[in-house]
Amino acid sequence: MDVATHAEVPEPRHDSRRPEPRWMTLADLGVIVAGVALVLTLPARAPGWPPYLPPPPLWFLVVIGGLRLTLGLGLVLALVVLFRRGRYGGPVRPAEWLALGLASVRLLEVVPNLDEAVNTYYAAVGSTALDFGAARWLLSAPAAAGVVLAVVGLVLLRRRACNGSRVASALTVVAIVWGLFLWFWGPCEVARLQLPWLLVPDPPGDRSSWGWRGPMVLALGVVANGPAALTWGLPAAATVRAWRADGRRGRARVWVWTEPAALAGAAVAALLLFTVAGLQGPADLAQRALWVVGVGLVSWWITGRLGIGRDPVAPTRSPAA
């Protein structure tokens, strides 16, 4: 991902176009109003509370409502990012990737999920001979191919977007949202559902009776959730590295308002998601905290290996003869 350099102005320009404003403008407010109207009209296929269970507690409804509101606001913020990139050009900032991720998750609620797609496939062919897990892998393959195409498009657009092309910058936002949408719908979902049982298929009995297979399933479950977790961890780590690098270089840390808004939205969504999952005691809380710390450390290491936040190396000159 491209890292926008912070300086006294958010983004210096190499042509006659105005620099990008730091704070919210009237145009941003107009996009927000239009985005809220769009979110209110979007359908959602999120499953409701099972009818055979007692009514959910009030806190559960509040958390679910807050999570859906946060995702909707992420989609609104993504529209602002699209508008700003189309008006001012420049690369998408790492923190803004978080808003685009929230937007892609909100758009997932509009379409059938992977299991619903498998059931639709069964209904279309009139047979359930194909194993359900194999059907999941099969239907996620086109989504994985779409992710590859989105990455190729981002690579092709990168130079023009960094040079200030407004069309390339806007197309970059579209490609990111589209790629994340397919990434979460297909590869991440099939990994979460199938990878824990790949080496130990369907152990019988209670989990306590699985023996050595229990830790194996647990370890594969951690690995299976890794791709989705790193999708959020990498932009957050890149943002911190970029701001930290600006501090080391003695430059003012100037934020465009979409950056803290995106970080706050992602943090709230993560907190609500952890809450709705339901804690099973202090041990479960410690396990989740270790998981978050582990994802953060891995993301920090990866972004460091990619050179994000490093000072550019000046070319060396050979001594004159």
ChimeraX attribute file (.defattr): number of C-alpha atoms within 10 A of each C-alpha:
attribute: neighborCount
match mode: 1-to-1
recipient: residues
	/A:1	17
	/A:2	16
	/A:3	18
	/A:4	17
	/A:5	19
	/A:6	20
	/A:7	15
	/A:8	11
	/A:9	17
	/A:10	17
	/A:11	22
	/A:12	16
	/A:13	16
	/A:14	10
	/A:15	9
	/A:16	6
	/A:17	12
	/A:18	12
	/A:19	15
	/A:20	18
	/A:21	15
	/A:22	15
	/A:23	11
	/A:24	12
	/A:25	10
	/A:26	9
	/A:27	12
	/A:28	17
	/A:29	12
	/A:30	11
	/A:31	20
	/A:32	19
	/A:33	12
	/A:34	14
	/A:35	21
	/A:36	16
	/A:37	12
	/A:38	13
	/A:39	17
	/A:40	9
	/A:41	9
	/A:42	12
	/A:43	11
	/A:44	14
	/A:45	11
	/A:46	14
	/A:47	7
	/A:48	6
	/A:49	11
	/A:50	9
	/A:51	7
	/A:52	6
	/A:53	7
	/A:54	8
	/A:55	10
	/A:56	10
	/A:57	8
	/A:58	8
	/A:59	11
	/A:60	15
	/A:61	14
	/A:62	13
	/A:63	17
	/A:64	15
	/A:65	13
	/A:66	16
	/A:67	20
	/A:68	19
	/A:69	16
	/A:70	22
	/A:71	25
	/A:72	23
	/A:73	23
	/A:74	28
	/A:75	27
	/A:76	25
	/A:77	28
	/A:78	28
	/A:79	23
	/A:80	23
	/A:81	25
	/A:82	21
	/A:83	19
	/A:84	22
	/A:85	25
	/A:86	20
	/A:87	17
	/A:88	21
	/A:89	26
	/A:90	29
	/A:91	28
	/A:92	25
	/A:93	21
	/A:94	24
	/A:95	25
	/A:96	25
	/A:97	27
	/A:98	28
	/A:99	30
	/A:100	28
	/A:101	27
	/A:102	29
	/A:103	25
	/A:104	25
	/A:105	22
	/A:106	23
	/A:107	20
	/A:108	18
	/A:109	16
	/A:110	13
	/A:111	14
	/A:112	15
	/A:113	15
	/A:114	19
	/A:115	17
	/A:116	11
	/A:117	16
	/A:118	22
	/A:119	13
	/A:120	13
	/A:121	15
	/A:122	16
	/A:123	11
	/A:124	9
	/A:125	9
	/A:126	9
	/A:127	9
	/A:128	13
	/A:129	9
	/A:130	9
	/A:131	8
	/A:132	14
	/A:133	15
	/A:134	13
	/A:135	21
	/A:136	21
	/A:137	18
	/A:138	14
	/A:139	18
	/A:140	24
	/A:141	15
	/A:142	14
	/A:143	19
	/A:144	19
	/A:145	16
	/A:146	19
	/A:147	23
	/A:148	15
	/A:149	14
	/A:150	21
	/A:151	16
	/A:152	13
	/A:153	16
	/A:154	22
	/A:155	13
	/A:156	13
	/A:157	20
	/A:158	20
	/A:159	16
	/A:160	18
	/A:161	23
	/A:162	18
	/A:163	16
	/A:164	22
	/A:165	21
	/A:166	21
	/A:167	17
	/A:168	24
	/A:169	31
	/A:170	24
	/A:171	19
	/A:172	28
	/A:173	24
	/A:174	18
	/A:175	20
	/A:176	21
	/A:177	24
	/A:178	19
	/A:179	25
	/A:180	25
	/A:181	23
	/A:182	25
	/A:183	23
	/A:184	21
	/A:185	21
	/A:186	25
	/A:187	24
	/A:188	21
	/A:189	23
	/A:190	23
	/A:191	23
	/A:192	19
	/A:193	16
	/A:194	18
	/A:195	19
	/A:196	21
	/A:197	19
	/A:198	13
	/A:199	12
	/A:200	13
	/A:201	12
	/A:202	10
	/A:203	14
	/A:204	8
	/A:205	8
	/A:206	8
	/A:207	12
	/A:208	8
	/A:209	11
	/A:210	14
	/A:211	10
	/A:212	8
	/A:213	17
	/A:214	15
	/A:215	12
	/A:216	16
	/A:217	22
	/A:218	13
	/A:219	12
	/A:220	20
	/A:221	18
	/A:222	16
	/A:223	16
	/A:224	21
	/A:225	17
	/A:226	17
	/A:227	19
	/A:228	18
	/A:229	18
	/A:230	17
	/A:231	19
	/A:232	20
	/A:233	23
	/A:234	25
	/A:235	25
	/A:236	24
	/A:237	24
	/A:238	26
	/A:239	24
	/A:240	17
	/A:241	21
	/A:242	20
	/A:243	20
	/A:244	15
	/A:245	19
	/A:246	20
	/A:247	13
	/A:248	10
	/A:249	10
	/A:250	10
	/A:251	14
	/A:252	13
	/A:253	18
	/A:254	16
	/A:255	17
	/A:256	19
	/A:257	12
	/A:258	21
	/A:259	21
	/A:260	13
	/A:261	18
	/A:262	25
	/A:263	20
	/A:264	16
	/A:265	22
	/A:266	22
	/A:267	15
	/A:268	16
	/A:269	21
	/A:270	13
	/A:271	13
	/A:272	20
	/A:273	15
	/A:274	13
	/A:275	14
	/A:276	15
	/A:277	9
	/A:278	11
	/A:279	12
	/A:280	8
	/A:281	8
	/A:282	9
	/A:283	10
	/A:284	12
	/A:285	14
	/A:286	11
	/A:287	11
	/A:288	14
	/A:289	12
	/A:290	12
	/A:291	15
	/A:292	13
	/A:293	12
	/A:294	12
	/A:295	21
	/A:296	19
	/A:297	15
	/A:298	15
	/A:299	22
	/A:300	21
	/A:301	14
	/A:302	17
	/A:303	21
	/A:304	15
	/A:305	10
	/A:306	12
	/A:307	13
	/A:308	20
	/A:309	20
	/A:310	14
	/A:311	11
	/A:312	7
	/A:313	6
	/A:314	6
	/A:315	6
	/A:316	6
	/A:317	6
	/A:318	6
	/A:319	5
	/A:320	4
	/A:321	3
